[in-house]
C-alpha cells in the first residue's frame, strides 16, 4: 500500500500539463532564439548577413516575448489548478536560459567583443579583463535566485521555514533583471554616446545581479485581476507609463523595466523610512532606576 501511494505521489509530481508547459516551452524557444540572434549579430554581420543592430534588436525582443510567456504560464497553471513540481522545475530551467544565459551573452558580444575601433584600446582591455567576470556573476546570481525560489515554494518545506505570506518577491525576479539588462542595451545601441553607456552597463549589471539575491521586496504582478482596485495616483502613473511607451516606442523596453526597477527601490526606501518612524514613536518601557 505504501509503495502504491509513493508511486502515485511521484506520478502526480511528474505530471505534464499541456497548456502551461507549452507556454514554458515557448519561453525556452524564444530564449534559444535570442542566443542565436546575438551570435548572428556578432559573426553574421561580419560576413555581410544582415545588420548588427537588427540582430541585436530581434534578440532583445525575443527575451521580452519569453518574459511575457513566462508570466502567462504560471498564471494559467494557478488559475486552472494544474500546478506540478515538474512544471516548476521546467520553468526554472527555461528561465535560466532565457533570462540568464541570453542576457549574459548579449552583454558579452555587445561590450566585450565590440566592433574594432568603437572604443579606445585601454577600454577594450578593461572590458575583456573584467567584463566576462561580471557576466558570470550575473548568471550565477540568476541560478541562485531560481534555486532559492524553488526551495521556498517547495510544498514539502515546513511552514516555519518559509517566508510569511506576501505579495512581493524576495529579491529582483529574473525576468525583471533580464529586462533591465535589455533596457540598458537598447539605450546603448541607439544612444549618441555609446562609450558612456558601455562603461555604465557592466557595473549596472553587477548591481542588478546583487539585487536578485538580495532580501529587497519587489512587487509582482501575478495577483493583478480585472477586479483589482487602486488609488487615483497609481492609475494616473500607470496611464502615463502606457502613453510614454506608445510615444517613445524605440525606448519602450527601457521605460518599462527601468521604471519598474527605480519605482521598486523608491518604494523600498519609503518602507524603511516608515519602519524607522514607527520604531521611533514607540515609547520606551518605564525604568525603575532613581525610584529606590
C-alpha positions, 0 to 999 in steps of 0.5 A, a space after each residue: 500500500 505504501 509503495 502504491 501511494 509513493 508511486 502515485 505521489 511521484 506520478 502526480 509530481 511528474 505530471 505534464 500539463 499541456 497548456 502551461 508547459 507549452 507556454 514554458 516551452 515557448 519561453 525556452 524557444 524564444 530564449 534559444 532564439 535570442 542566443 542565436 540572434 546575438 551570435 548572428 549579430 556578432 559573426 553574421 554581420 561580419 560576413 555581410 548577413 544582415 545588420 548588427 543592430 537588427 540582430 541585436 534588436 530581434 534578440 532583445 525582443 525575443 527575451 521580452 516575448 519569453 518574459 511575457 510567456 513566462 508570466 502567462 504560464 504560471 498564471 494559467 497553471 494557478 488559475 486552472 489548478 494544474 500546478 506540478 513540481 515538474 512544471 516548476 522545475 521546467 520553468 526554472 530551467 527555461 528561465 535560466 536560459 532565457 533570462 540568464 544565459 541570453 542576457 549574459 551573452 548579449 552583454 558579452 558580444 555587445 561590450 566585450 567583443 565590440 566592433 574594432 575601433 568603437 572604443 579606445 584600446 585601454 577600454 577594450 582591455 578593461 572590458 575583456 579583463 573584467 567584463 566576462 567576470 561580471 557576466 558570470 556573476 550575473 548568471 550565477 546570481 540568476 541560478 541562485 535566485 531560481 534555486 532559492 525560489 524553488 526551495 521556498 515554494 517547495 510544498 514539502 518545506 515546513 511552514 516555519 521555514 518559509 517566508 510569511 505570506 506576501 505579495 512581493 518577491 524576495 529579491 529582483 525576479 529574473 525576468 525583471 533583471 533580464 529586462 533591465 539588462 535589455 533596457 540598458 542595451 537598447 539605450 546603448 545601441 541607439 544612444 549618441 554616446 555609446 562609450 558612456 553607456 558601455 562603461 555604465 552597463 557592466 557595473 549596472 549589471 553587477 548591481 542588478 545581479 546583487 539585487 536578485 539575491 538580495 532580501 529587497 521586496 519587489 512587487 509582482 504582478 501575478 495577483 493583478 485581476 480585472 477586479 483589482 482596485 487602486 488609488 487615483 495616483 497609481 492609475 494616473 502613473 500607470 496611464 502615463 507609463 502606457 502613453 510614454 511607451 506608445 510615444 517613445 516606442 524605440 525606448 519602450 523596453 527601457 521605460 518599462 523595466 527601468 521604471 519598474 526597477 527605480 519605482 521598486 527601490 523608491 518604494 523600498 526606501 519609503 518602507 524603511 523610512 516608515 519602519 524607522 518612524 514607527 520604531 521611533 514613536 514607540 515609547 520606551 518601557 518605564 525604568 525603575 532606576 532613581 525610584 529606590 
